[in-house]
Amino acid sequence: MRLVLVLLTALVMLVPSCLFVKAPDEKIDVQNVALSPQPEIPMSDELVRTRAGDLIALLPKSWVFLDTKNEASAEIISVAVNPEYTLSMVVSAIPGAESSKESMESDGLLGLARATFQKHVRKTGGLAKLIGSYRVAQLGARRFAAFDFSTNGGSLRTRCAVCVSSLGNSYEIALVPLTVTGKDVPDPLEQERIFRSILATVQY
């Protein structure tokens, strides 16, 4: 239970609360990337499902859910960790999307991604820094806007993807490196494989 509390405390800074508009000095550089139609790592049958049932995803094999009841923000849908407790998959609702409707209408998913990143900037007291470019990824009819950010100068990065379901609800899927156990996190290439594999299972 103590480890769960520590993990949730570490993750709370990364959970959506409300959206903010693009910072005036934020550089926008967009890349289009392709997603693999199949996961690159073994996935389990454990299913993440949103409360409205409008988004589902699979966990990587051997990952387990954390019990977040009464200990996490209402926006968190699920939190899962790898067996070593060095990576976490966090699926969250983005409840403030309606307040960013104008941005969404003009910039689509990129507007949602920029607003979500600015939320992370605010929640971390300005420590969150964008790493690389915003990316638009498409797999069939599914589209995501993705971005990476770091709060420690870039040595560890959180990978995020946002999407809008058929019901108009906005969600964020994040892969978060964890250092609470003192174990080494997987290397960046392996983290990318895991993140791409998670996105390959997302249905909305």
PyMOL CGO cylinders between C-alpha atoms (Angstrom):
from pymol import cmd
from pymol.cgo import CYLINDER

trace = [
    CYLINDER, 0.00, 0.00, 0.00, 2.85, 2.39, 0.81, 0.3, 1, 1, 1, 1, 1, 1,
    CYLINDER, 2.85, 2.39, 0.81, 4.39, 1.82, -2.64, 0.3, 1, 1, 1, 1, 1, 1,
    CYLINDER, 4.39, 1.82, -2.64, 1.03, 2.48, -4.29, 0.3, 1, 1, 1, 1, 1, 1,
    CYLINDER, 1.03, 2.48, -4.29, 0.72, 5.77, -2.40, 0.3, 1, 1, 1, 1, 1, 1,
    CYLINDER, 0.72, 5.77, -2.40, 4.24, 6.78, -3.43, 0.3, 1, 1, 1, 1, 1, 1,
    CYLINDER, 4.24, 6.78, -3.43, 3.53, 5.92, -7.07, 0.3, 1, 1, 1, 1, 1, 1,
    CYLINDER, 3.53, 5.92, -7.07, 0.27, 7.84, -7.08, 0.3, 1, 1, 1, 1, 1, 1,
    CYLINDER, 0.27, 7.84, -7.08, 1.97, 10.85, -5.51, 0.3, 1, 1, 1, 1, 1, 1,
    CYLINDER, 1.97, 10.85, -5.51, 4.58, 10.74, -8.27, 0.3, 1, 1, 1, 1, 1, 1,
    CYLINDER, 4.58, 10.74, -8.27, 1.90, 10.44, -10.94, 0.3, 1, 1, 1, 1, 1, 1,
    CYLINDER, 1.90, 10.44, -10.94, -0.50, 13.07, -9.66, 0.3, 1, 1, 1, 1, 1, 1,
    CYLINDER, -0.50, 13.07, -9.66, 1.51, 15.83, -11.36, 0.3, 1, 1, 1, 1, 1, 1,
    CYLINDER, 1.51, 15.83, -11.36, 0.85, 14.15, -14.70, 0.3, 1, 1, 1, 1, 1, 1,
    CYLINDER, 0.85, 14.15, -14.70, -2.92, 13.80, -14.50, 0.3, 1, 1, 1, 1, 1, 1,
    CYLINDER, -2.92, 13.80, -14.50, -5.17, 16.07, -16.53, 0.3, 1, 1, 1, 1, 1, 1,
    CYLINDER, -5.17, 16.07, -16.53, -7.17, 18.65, -14.62, 0.3, 1, 1, 1, 1, 1, 1,
    CYLINDER, -7.17, 18.65, -14.62, -7.98, 21.56, -16.91, 0.3, 1, 1, 1, 1, 1, 1,
    CYLINDER, -7.98, 21.56, -16.91, -6.69, 22.79, -20.21, 0.3, 1, 1, 1, 1, 1, 1,
    CYLINDER, -6.69, 22.79, -20.21, -4.68, 25.88, -21.02, 0.3, 1, 1, 1, 1, 1, 1,
    CYLINDER, -4.68, 25.88, -21.02, -4.09, 27.66, -24.29, 0.3, 1, 1, 1, 1, 1, 1,
    CYLINDER, -4.09, 27.66, -24.29, -0.86, 27.63, -26.25, 0.3, 1, 1, 1, 1, 1, 1,
    CYLINDER, -0.86, 27.63, -26.25, 1.92, 29.66, -24.69, 0.3, 1, 1, 1, 1, 1, 1,
    CYLINDER, 1.92, 29.66, -24.69, 2.86, 32.60, -26.93, 0.3, 1, 1, 1, 1, 1, 1,
    CYLINDER, 2.86, 32.60, -26.93, 6.49, 31.51, -27.16, 0.3, 1, 1, 1, 1, 1, 1,
    CYLINDER, 6.49, 31.51, -27.16, 5.80, 27.82, -27.70, 0.3, 1, 1, 1, 1, 1, 1,
    CYLINDER, 5.80, 27.82, -27.70, 7.42, 26.54, -30.88, 0.3, 1, 1, 1, 1, 1, 1,
    CYLINDER, 7.42, 26.54, -30.88, 5.13, 24.33, -32.93, 0.3, 1, 1, 1, 1, 1, 1,
    CYLINDER, 5.13, 24.33, -32.93, 6.81, 21.72, -35.09, 0.3, 1, 1, 1, 1, 1, 1,
    CYLINDER, 6.81, 21.72, -35.09, 4.61, 18.87, -36.27, 0.3, 1, 1, 1, 1, 1, 1,
    CYLINDER, 4.61, 18.87, -36.27, 5.68, 15.50, -37.59, 0.3, 1, 1, 1, 1, 1, 1,
    CYLINDER, 5.68, 15.50, -37.59, 3.47, 12.80, -39.12, 0.3, 1, 1, 1, 1, 1, 1,
    CYLINDER, 3.47, 12.80, -39.12, 4.31, 9.29, -37.99, 0.3, 1, 1, 1, 1, 1, 1,
    CYLINDER, 4.31, 9.29, -37.99, 2.95, 5.86, -38.81, 0.3, 1, 1, 1, 1, 1, 1,
    CYLINDER, 2.95, 5.86, -38.81, 1.79, 3.43, -36.18, 0.3, 1, 1, 1, 1, 1, 1,
    CYLINDER, 1.79, 3.43, -36.18, 2.30, -0.30, -36.46, 0.3, 1, 1, 1, 1, 1, 1,
    CYLINDER, 2.30, -0.30, -36.46, -1.01, -2.13, -36.94, 0.3, 1, 1, 1, 1, 1, 1,
    CYLINDER, -1.01, -2.13, -36.94, 0.18, -4.80, -34.51, 0.3, 1, 1, 1, 1, 1, 1,
    CYLINDER, 0.18, -4.80, -34.51, 1.83, -4.50, -31.08, 0.3, 1, 1, 1, 1, 1, 1,
    CYLINDER, 1.83, -4.50, -31.08, 5.60, -4.96, -31.10, 0.3, 1, 1, 1, 1, 1, 1,
    CYLINDER, 5.60, -4.96, -31.10, 5.64, -6.61, -27.67, 0.3, 1, 1, 1, 1, 1, 1,
    CYLINDER, 5.64, -6.61, -27.67, 3.40, -9.30, -26.13, 0.3, 1, 1, 1, 1, 1, 1,
    CYLINDER, 3.40, -9.30, -26.13, 0.15, -7.87, -24.80, 0.3, 1, 1, 1, 1, 1, 1,
    CYLINDER, 0.15, -7.87, -24.80, -2.14, -9.34, -22.17, 0.3, 1, 1, 1, 1, 1, 1,
    CYLINDER, -2.14, -9.34, -22.17, -5.90, -9.81, -22.19, 0.3, 1, 1, 1, 1, 1, 1,
    CYLINDER, -5.90, -9.81, -22.19, -6.25, -7.24, -19.39, 0.3, 1, 1, 1, 1, 1, 1,
    CYLINDER, -6.25, -7.24, -19.39, -8.50, -4.50, -20.67, 0.3, 1, 1, 1, 1, 1, 1,
    CYLINDER, -8.50, -4.50, -20.67, -8.57, -0.79, -19.87, 0.3, 1, 1, 1, 1, 1, 1,
    CYLINDER, -8.57, -0.79, -19.87, -12.07, 0.57, -20.46, 0.3, 1, 1, 1, 1, 1, 1,
    CYLINDER, -12.07, 0.57, -20.46, -13.28, 4.13, -20.01, 0.3, 1, 1, 1, 1, 1, 1,
    CYLINDER, -13.28, 4.13, -20.01, -16.33, 4.78, -17.89, 0.3, 1, 1, 1, 1, 1, 1,
    CYLINDER, -16.33, 4.78, -17.89, -18.37, 5.66, -20.98, 0.3, 1, 1, 1, 1, 1, 1,
    CYLINDER, -18.37, 5.66, -20.98, -17.12, 2.55, -22.78, 0.3, 1, 1, 1, 1, 1, 1,
    CYLINDER, -17.12, 2.55, -22.78, -15.88, 4.69, -25.68, 0.3, 1, 1, 1, 1, 1, 1,
    CYLINDER, -15.88, 4.69, -25.68, -12.18, 3.75, -25.43, 0.3, 1, 1, 1, 1, 1, 1,
    CYLINDER, -12.18, 3.75, -25.43, -10.46, 0.48, -24.66, 0.3, 1, 1, 1, 1, 1, 1,
    CYLINDER, -10.46, 0.48, -24.66, -6.81, -0.62, -24.63, 0.3, 1, 1, 1, 1, 1, 1,
    CYLINDER, -6.81, -0.62, -24.63, -4.76, -3.63, -23.62, 0.3, 1, 1, 1, 1, 1, 1,
    CYLINDER, -4.76, -3.63, -23.62, -2.00, -3.81, -21.02, 0.3, 1, 1, 1, 1, 1, 1,
    CYLINDER, -2.00, -3.81, -21.02, 1.43, -5.15, -21.90, 0.3, 1, 1, 1, 1, 1, 1,
    CYLINDER, 1.43, -5.15, -21.90, 1.86, -8.74, -20.75, 0.3, 1, 1, 1, 1, 1, 1,
    CYLINDER, 1.86, -8.74, -20.75, 2.65, -9.16, -17.02, 0.3, 1, 1, 1, 1, 1, 1,
    CYLINDER, 2.65, -9.16, -17.02, 1.66, -5.57, -16.20, 0.3, 1, 1, 1, 1, 1, 1,
    CYLINDER, 1.66, -5.57, -16.20, -0.78, -5.12, -13.32, 0.3, 1, 1, 1, 1, 1, 1,
    CYLINDER, -0.78, -5.12, -13.32, -3.37, -2.52, -12.40, 0.3, 1, 1, 1, 1, 1, 1,
    CYLINDER, -3.37, -2.52, -12.40, -2.89, -0.39, -9.31, 0.3, 1, 1, 1, 1, 1, 1,
    CYLINDER, -2.89, -0.39, -9.31, -5.89, 0.17, -7.07, 0.3, 1, 1, 1, 1, 1, 1,
    CYLINDER, -5.89, 0.17, -7.07, -6.38, 3.93, -7.25, 0.3, 1, 1, 1, 1, 1, 1,
    CYLINDER, -6.38, 3.93, -7.25, -9.76, 4.13, -5.53, 0.3, 1, 1, 1, 1, 1, 1,
    CYLINDER, -9.76, 4.13, -5.53, -9.99, 7.09, -3.14, 0.3, 1, 1, 1, 1, 1, 1,
    CYLINDER, -9.99, 7.09, -3.14, -6.32, 7.88, -3.74, 0.3, 1, 1, 1, 1, 1, 1,
    CYLINDER, -6.32, 7.88, -3.74, -6.24, 9.52, -7.15, 0.3, 1, 1, 1, 1, 1, 1,
    CYLINDER, -6.24, 9.52, -7.15, -7.84, 12.32, -9.09, 0.3, 1, 1, 1, 1, 1, 1,
    CYLINDER, -7.84, 12.32, -9.09, -11.26, 11.58, -10.57, 0.3, 1, 1, 1, 1, 1, 1,
    CYLINDER, -11.26, 11.58, -10.57, -9.79, 12.09, -14.04, 0.3, 1, 1, 1, 1, 1, 1,
    CYLINDER, -9.79, 12.09, -14.04, -7.65, 8.95, -13.75, 0.3, 1, 1, 1, 1, 1, 1,
    CYLINDER, -7.65, 8.95, -13.75, -9.32, 6.02, -15.46, 0.3, 1, 1, 1, 1, 1, 1,
    CYLINDER, -9.32, 6.02, -15.46, -6.58, 3.47, -14.79, 0.3, 1, 1, 1, 1, 1, 1,
    CYLINDER, -6.58, 3.47, -14.79, -2.99, 3.15, -13.69, 0.3, 1, 1, 1, 1, 1, 1,
    CYLINDER, -2.99, 3.15, -13.69, -0.93, 0.06, -14.47, 0.3, 1, 1, 1, 1, 1, 1,
    CYLINDER, -0.93, 0.06, -14.47, 2.73, -0.76, -13.87, 0.3, 1, 1, 1, 1, 1, 1,
    CYLINDER, 2.73, -0.76, -13.87, 5.29, -3.18, -15.21, 0.3, 1, 1, 1, 1, 1, 1,
    CYLINDER, 5.29, -3.18, -15.21, 6.56, -5.97, -12.91, 0.3, 1, 1, 1, 1, 1, 1,
    CYLINDER, 6.56, -5.97, -12.91, 9.66, -3.92, -11.99, 0.3, 1, 1, 1, 1, 1, 1,
    CYLINDER, 9.66, -3.92, -11.99, 7.60, -0.81, -11.14, 0.3, 1, 1, 1, 1, 1, 1,
    CYLINDER, 7.60, -0.81, -11.14, 9.76, 1.27, -13.47, 0.3, 1, 1, 1, 1, 1, 1,
    CYLINDER, 9.76, 1.27, -13.47, 7.09, 2.20, -16.03, 0.3, 1, 1, 1, 1, 1, 1,
    CYLINDER, 7.09, 2.20, -16.03, 3.48, 3.17, -15.63, 0.3, 1, 1, 1, 1, 1, 1,
    CYLINDER, 3.48, 3.17, -15.63, 0.64, 3.34, -18.14, 0.3, 1, 1, 1, 1, 1, 1,
    CYLINDER, 0.64, 3.34, -18.14, -1.84, 6.04, -17.17, 0.3, 1, 1, 1, 1, 1, 1,
    CYLINDER, -1.84, 6.04, -17.17, -5.14, 6.51, -18.99, 0.3, 1, 1, 1, 1, 1, 1,
    CYLINDER, -5.14, 6.51, -18.99, -6.97, 9.71, -18.08, 0.3, 1, 1, 1, 1, 1, 1,
    CYLINDER, -6.97, 9.71, -18.08, -9.98, 11.69, -19.12, 0.3, 1, 1, 1, 1, 1, 1,
    CYLINDER, -9.98, 11.69, -19.12, -9.40, 15.30, -20.18, 0.3, 1, 1, 1, 1, 1, 1,
    CYLINDER, -9.40, 15.30, -20.18, -12.41, 17.02, -18.61, 0.3, 1, 1, 1, 1, 1, 1,
    CYLINDER, -12.41, 17.02, -18.61, -11.49, 20.54, -19.65, 0.3, 1, 1, 1, 1, 1, 1,
    CYLINDER, -11.49, 20.54, -19.65, -11.63, 19.82, -23.39, 0.3, 1, 1, 1, 1, 1, 1,
    CYLINDER, -11.63, 19.82, -23.39, -14.85, 21.79, -23.81, 0.3, 1, 1, 1, 1, 1, 1,
    CYLINDER, -14.85, 21.79, -23.81, -13.08, 24.90, -22.52, 0.3, 1, 1, 1, 1, 1, 1,
    CYLINDER, -13.08, 24.90, -22.52, -10.62, 24.45, -25.39, 0.3, 1, 1, 1, 1, 1, 1,
    CYLINDER, -10.62, 24.45, -25.39, -13.35, 24.02, -28.02, 0.3, 1, 1, 1, 1, 1, 1,
    CYLINDER, -13.35, 24.02, -28.02, -12.16, 27.02, -30.04, 0.3, 1, 1, 1, 1, 1, 1,
    CYLINDER, -12.16, 27.02, -30.04, -8.61, 25.64, -30.15, 0.3, 1, 1, 1, 1, 1, 1,
    CYLINDER, -8.61, 25.64, -30.15, -9.92, 22.21, -31.13, 0.3, 1, 1, 1, 1, 1, 1,
    CYLINDER, -9.92, 22.21, -31.13, -12.01, 23.63, -33.95, 0.3, 1, 1, 1, 1, 1, 1,
    CYLINDER, -12.01, 23.63, -33.95, -9.07, 25.54, -35.42, 0.3, 1, 1, 1, 1, 1, 1,
    CYLINDER, -9.07, 25.54, -35.42, -6.25, 23.06, -34.77, 0.3, 1, 1, 1, 1, 1, 1,
    CYLINDER, -6.25, 23.06, -34.77, -8.00, 19.72, -34.16, 0.3, 1, 1, 1, 1, 1, 1,
    CYLINDER, -8.00, 19.72, -34.16, -6.01, 17.14, -32.23, 0.3, 1, 1, 1, 1, 1, 1,
    CYLINDER, -6.01, 17.14, -32.23, -2.92, 19.35, -32.24, 0.3, 1, 1, 1, 1, 1, 1,
    CYLINDER, -2.92, 19.35, -32.24, -4.84, 21.99, -30.34, 0.3, 1, 1, 1, 1, 1, 1,
    CYLINDER, -4.84, 21.99, -30.34, -5.80, 19.38, -27.76, 0.3, 1, 1, 1, 1, 1, 1,
    CYLINDER, -5.80, 19.38, -27.76, -2.20, 18.15, -27.54, 0.3, 1, 1, 1, 1, 1, 1,
    CYLINDER, -2.20, 18.15, -27.54, -0.82, 21.66, -27.05, 0.3, 1, 1, 1, 1, 1, 1,
    CYLINDER, -0.82, 21.66, -27.05, -3.42, 22.45, -24.40, 0.3, 1, 1, 1, 1, 1, 1,
    CYLINDER, -3.42, 22.45, -24.40, -2.71, 19.16, -22.62, 0.3, 1, 1, 1, 1, 1, 1,
    CYLINDER, -2.71, 19.16, -22.62, 1.02, 19.83, -22.62, 0.3, 1, 1, 1, 1, 1, 1,
    CYLINDER, 1.02, 19.83, -22.62, 0.41, 23.30, -21.16, 0.3, 1, 1, 1, 1, 1, 1,
    CYLINDER, 0.41, 23.30, -21.16, -1.60, 21.61, -18.42, 0.3, 1, 1, 1, 1, 1, 1,
    CYLINDER, -1.60, 21.61, -18.42, 1.47, 19.53, -17.57, 0.3, 1, 1, 1, 1, 1, 1,
    CYLINDER, 1.47, 19.53, -17.57, 3.56, 22.72, -17.53, 0.3, 1, 1, 1, 1, 1, 1,
    CYLINDER, 3.56, 22.72, -17.53, 1.17, 24.30, -15.05, 0.3, 1, 1, 1, 1, 1, 1,
    CYLINDER, 1.17, 24.30, -15.05, 0.88, 21.22, -12.84, 0.3, 1, 1, 1, 1, 1, 1,
    CYLINDER, 0.88, 21.22, -12.84, 4.66, 20.86, -12.60, 0.3, 1, 1, 1, 1, 1, 1,
    CYLINDER, 4.66, 20.86, -12.60, 5.25, 24.53, -11.82, 0.3, 1, 1, 1, 1, 1, 1,
    CYLINDER, 5.25, 24.53, -11.82, 6.94, 25.09, -15.18, 0.3, 1, 1, 1, 1, 1, 1,
    CYLINDER, 6.94, 25.09, -15.18, 9.30, 22.10, -14.92, 0.3, 1, 1, 1, 1, 1, 1,
    CYLINDER, 9.30, 22.10, -14.92, 7.74, 20.21, -17.84, 0.3, 1, 1, 1, 1, 1, 1,
    CYLINDER, 7.74, 20.21, -17.84, 9.64, 20.88, -21.07, 0.3, 1, 1, 1, 1, 1, 1,
    CYLINDER, 9.64, 20.88, -21.07, 8.58, 19.64, -24.49, 0.3, 1, 1, 1, 1, 1, 1,
    CYLINDER, 8.58, 19.64, -24.49, 11.01, 17.11, -25.94, 0.3, 1, 1, 1, 1, 1, 1,
    CYLINDER, 11.01, 17.11, -25.94, 11.08, 16.97, -29.72, 0.3, 1, 1, 1, 1, 1, 1,
    CYLINDER, 11.08, 16.97, -29.72, 8.02, 17.76, -31.82, 0.3, 1, 1, 1, 1, 1, 1,
    CYLINDER, 8.02, 17.76, -31.82, 4.30, 17.22, -31.68, 0.3, 1, 1, 1, 1, 1, 1,
    CYLINDER, 4.30, 17.22, -31.68, 3.39, 14.19, -33.77, 0.3, 1, 1, 1, 1, 1, 1,
    CYLINDER, 3.39, 14.19, -33.77, 0.22, 13.18, -35.55, 0.3, 1, 1, 1, 1, 1, 1,
    CYLINDER, 0.22, 13.18, -35.55, -0.17, 9.42, -35.78, 0.3, 1, 1, 1, 1, 1, 1,
    CYLINDER, -0.17, 9.42, -35.78, -2.86, 7.55, -37.67, 0.3, 1, 1, 1, 1, 1, 1,
    CYLINDER, -2.86, 7.55, -37.67, -3.80, 3.90, -37.72, 0.3, 1, 1, 1, 1, 1, 1,
    CYLINDER, -3.80, 3.90, -37.72, -6.83, 3.22, -39.87, 0.3, 1, 1, 1, 1, 1, 1,
    CYLINDER, -6.83, 3.22, -39.87, -9.61, 5.50, -38.70, 0.3, 1, 1, 1, 1, 1, 1,
    CYLINDER, -9.61, 5.50, -38.70, -7.85, 6.15, -35.37, 0.3, 1, 1, 1, 1, 1, 1,
    CYLINDER, -7.85, 6.15, -35.37, -5.86, 9.35, -34.98, 0.3, 1, 1, 1, 1, 1, 1,
    CYLINDER, -5.86, 9.35, -34.98, -3.67, 10.51, -32.12, 0.3, 1, 1, 1, 1, 1, 1,
    CYLINDER, -3.67, 10.51, -32.12, -1.64, 13.61, -31.40, 0.3, 1, 1, 1, 1, 1, 1,
    CYLINDER, -1.64, 13.61, -31.40, 1.45, 12.71, -29.43, 0.3, 1, 1, 1, 1, 1, 1,
    CYLINDER, 1.45, 12.71, -29.43, 4.19, 14.54, -27.58, 0.3, 1, 1, 1, 1, 1, 1,
    CYLINDER, 4.19, 14.54, -27.58, 6.96, 13.86, -25.07, 0.3, 1, 1, 1, 1, 1, 1,
    CYLINDER, 6.96, 13.86, -25.07, 7.96, 15.97, -22.11, 0.3, 1, 1, 1, 1, 1, 1,
    CYLINDER, 7.96, 15.97, -22.11, 10.49, 15.85, -19.31, 0.3, 1, 1, 1, 1, 1, 1,
    CYLINDER, 10.49, 15.85, -19.31, 10.65, 17.41, -15.88, 0.3, 1, 1, 1, 1, 1, 1,
    CYLINDER, 10.65, 17.41, -15.88, 14.31, 16.63, -15.26, 0.3, 1, 1, 1, 1, 1, 1,
    CYLINDER, 14.31, 16.63, -15.26, 16.17, 18.04, -18.24, 0.3, 1, 1, 1, 1, 1, 1,
    CYLINDER, 16.17, 18.04, -18.24, 15.40, 15.22, -20.64, 0.3, 1, 1, 1, 1, 1, 1,
    CYLINDER, 15.40, 15.22, -20.64, 17.02, 12.18, -19.03, 0.3, 1, 1, 1, 1, 1, 1,
    CYLINDER, 17.02, 12.18, -19.03, 13.55, 10.74, -18.40, 0.3, 1, 1, 1, 1, 1, 1,
    CYLINDER, 13.55, 10.74, -18.40, 10.60, 11.52, -20.63, 0.3, 1, 1, 1, 1, 1, 1,
    CYLINDER, 10.60, 11.52, -20.63, 6.89, 10.96, -20.35, 0.3, 1, 1, 1, 1, 1, 1,
    CYLINDER, 6.89, 10.96, -20.35, 5.27, 9.90, -23.61, 0.3, 1, 1, 1, 1, 1, 1,
    CYLINDER, 5.27, 9.90, -23.61, 1.70, 11.12, -24.18, 0.3, 1, 1, 1, 1, 1, 1,
    CYLINDER, 1.70, 11.12, -24.18, -0.97, 10.64, -26.81, 0.3, 1, 1, 1, 1, 1, 1,
    CYLINDER, -0.97, 10.64, -26.81, -4.37, 12.31, -26.91, 0.3, 1, 1, 1, 1, 1, 1,
    CYLINDER, -4.37, 12.31, -26.91, -7.46, 11.36, -28.85, 0.3, 1, 1, 1, 1, 1, 1,
    CYLINDER, -7.46, 11.36, -28.85, -11.15, 12.17, -29.13, 0.3, 1, 1, 1, 1, 1, 1,
    CYLINDER, -11.15, 12.17, -29.13, -13.66, 9.33, -29.04, 0.3, 1, 1, 1, 1, 1, 1,
    CYLINDER, -13.66, 9.33, -29.04, -16.75, 8.89, -31.16, 0.3, 1, 1, 1, 1, 1, 1,
    CYLINDER, -16.75, 8.89, -31.16, -18.74, 10.30, -28.23, 0.3, 1, 1, 1, 1, 1, 1,
    CYLINDER, -18.74, 10.30, -28.23, -16.64, 13.46, -28.26, 0.3, 1, 1, 1, 1, 1, 1,
    CYLINDER, -16.64, 13.46, -28.26, -14.77, 12.65, -25.05, 0.3, 1, 1, 1, 1, 1, 1,
    CYLINDER, -14.77, 12.65, -25.05, -11.05, 13.48, -24.89, 0.3, 1, 1, 1, 1, 1, 1,
    CYLINDER, -11.05, 13.48, -24.89, -8.50, 11.10, -23.40, 0.3, 1, 1, 1, 1, 1, 1,
    CYLINDER, -8.50, 11.10, -23.40, -4.79, 10.98, -22.69, 0.3, 1, 1, 1, 1, 1, 1,
    CYLINDER, -4.79, 10.98, -22.69, -2.69, 7.81, -22.71, 0.3, 1, 1, 1, 1, 1, 1,
    CYLINDER, -2.69, 7.81, -22.71, 0.69, 8.28, -21.05, 0.3, 1, 1, 1, 1, 1, 1,
    CYLINDER, 0.69, 8.28, -21.05, 3.75, 6.10, -20.49, 0.3, 1, 1, 1, 1, 1, 1,
    CYLINDER, 3.75, 6.10, -20.49, 5.51, 7.41, -17.40, 0.3, 1, 1, 1, 1, 1, 1,
    CYLINDER, 5.51, 7.41, -17.40, 9.00, 6.34, -16.22, 0.3, 1, 1, 1, 1, 1, 1,
    CYLINDER, 9.00, 6.34, -16.22, 9.18, 5.66, -12.49, 0.3, 1, 1, 1, 1, 1, 1,
    CYLINDER, 9.18, 5.66, -12.49, 12.24, 5.96, -10.26, 0.3, 1, 1, 1, 1, 1, 1,
    CYLINDER, 12.24, 5.96, -10.26, 10.66, 5.23, -6.86, 0.3, 1, 1, 1, 1, 1, 1,
    CYLINDER, 10.66, 5.23, -6.86, 12.14, 1.72, -6.61, 0.3, 1, 1, 1, 1, 1, 1,
    CYLINDER, 12.14, 1.72, -6.61, 15.70, 2.72, -7.55, 0.3, 1, 1, 1, 1, 1, 1,
    CYLINDER, 15.70, 2.72, -7.55, 15.74, 0.27, -10.45, 0.3, 1, 1, 1, 1, 1, 1,
    CYLINDER, 15.74, 0.27, -10.45, 16.83, 1.32, -13.94, 0.3, 1, 1, 1, 1, 1, 1,
    CYLINDER, 16.83, 1.32, -13.94, 14.01, 2.21, -16.32, 0.3, 1, 1, 1, 1, 1, 1,
    CYLINDER, 14.01, 2.21, -16.32, 13.97, 0.47, -19.71, 0.3, 1, 1, 1, 1, 1, 1,
    CYLINDER, 13.97, 0.47, -19.71, 16.06, 2.17, -22.39, 0.3, 1, 1, 1, 1, 1, 1,
    CYLINDER, 16.06, 2.17, -22.39, 14.37, 4.78, -24.62, 0.3, 1, 1, 1, 1, 1, 1,
    CYLINDER, 14.37, 4.78, -24.62, 14.01, 2.44, -27.60, 0.3, 1, 1, 1, 1, 1, 1,
    CYLINDER, 14.01, 2.44, -27.60, 12.24, -0.14, -25.47, 0.3, 1, 1, 1, 1, 1, 1,
    CYLINDER, 12.24, -0.14, -25.47, 9.96, 2.53, -24.03, 0.3, 1, 1, 1, 1, 1, 1,
    CYLINDER, 9.96, 2.53, -24.03, 9.07, 3.61, -27.57, 0.3, 1, 1, 1, 1, 1, 1,
    CYLINDER, 9.07, 3.61, -27.57, 8.22, 0.01, -28.50, 0.3, 1, 1, 1, 1, 1, 1,
    CYLINDER, 8.22, 0.01, -28.50, 6.01, -0.32, -25.44, 0.3, 1, 1, 1, 1, 1, 1,
    CYLINDER, 6.01, -0.32, -25.44, 4.25, 2.97, -26.11, 0.3, 1, 1, 1, 1, 1, 1,
    CYLINDER, 4.25, 2.97, -26.11, 3.65, 2.16, -29.78, 0.3, 1, 1, 1, 1, 1, 1,
    CYLINDER, 3.65, 2.16, -29.78, 2.34, -1.27, -28.79, 0.3, 1, 1, 1, 1, 1, 1,
    CYLINDER, 2.34, -1.27, -28.79, -0.12, 0.23, -26.31, 0.3, 1, 1, 1, 1, 1, 1,
    CYLINDER, -0.12, 0.23, -26.31, -1.40, 2.67, -28.93, 0.3, 1, 1, 1, 1, 1, 1,
    CYLINDER, -1.40, 2.67, -28.93, -1.77, -0.16, -31.44, 0.3, 1, 1, 1, 1, 1, 1,
    CYLINDER, -1.77, -0.16, -31.44, -4.35, -1.78, -29.11, 0.3, 1, 1, 1, 1, 1, 1,
    CYLINDER, -4.35, -1.78, -29.11, -6.37, 1.39, -28.46, 0.3, 1, 1, 1, 1, 1, 1,
    CYLINDER, -6.37, 1.39, -28.46, -9.86, 1.29, -29.90, 0.3, 1, 1, 1, 1, 1, 1,
    CYLINDER, -9.86, 1.29, -29.90, -12.27, 4.21, -29.71, 0.3, 1, 1, 1, 1, 1, 1,
]
cmd.load_cgo(trace, "trace")
